Amino acid sequence: MRHNKKINHLGRKSAHRKAMLSNMASSLILNKRIITTTAKAKALRMYVEPLITRSKEDNTANRRLVFAYLQNKFAVTELFREVSTKVANRPGGYTRIIRMPFNREGDAAEMCMMELVDYNDVYTGTEKKAAKAKTTRRSSKKAAPKAEETPAVEATPAEEVKE
C-alpha cells in the first residue's frame, strides 16, 4: 500500500530532485510555459503553486522564503512583480498541464506542456472578446419599421412663414 507516500521521487536522490524542481520552477516563472514529462510536471505543480501563493503578499520574509526554494533572483523578481499581480484574485490553481500528442523519442515518456494559467490567451479568451463584435438575431420583417410607428413630419418654421 502507498500510505503516506505523497512525493514522487522521480528516480533521483533528494538533492538532485530539489535542484531539478528549483530549475524547472525558475524556467516556468521566467518563460511562462515549459515542455516536460507528465511525472515531472505533476511534481513541479506541487512545488511551485505554494510559492505563487506566497508571492501574493510582497514582504521581505516571503521573498526570502521563495528565494530559498528558487535560488534565482531574476525569477523571484519576476514572480513578485509580474506573476503575483496577474494571480492576485485567483484562489489557487495557477498552473495548467496540457498533455502533448507525442511521446519522447528516446524512451517514449509521456510529454506535456505546463504553463501559468493567466498567461495563455487561447484559454482566457482575451483576444476573442476584443475581436468579436456583438450581433443580434432578428428577422428582416422586424427590422423594417411599420407605417404606424413612423412619426409624422411637421412643418419647419421657414415653411410656416411662407404661408
Secondary structure, DSSP 8 states (H G I E B T S, - for coil): --TT-----TTS-HHHHHHHHHHHHHHHHHHSEEEEEHHHHHHHHHHHHHHHHHHTS--HHHHHHHHHHH--HHHHHHIIIIIHHHTTT--S--EEEEEEEEE-TTT--EEEEEEEGGG-HHHH-HHHHHH--------HHHHS--TTTS------HHHHHH-
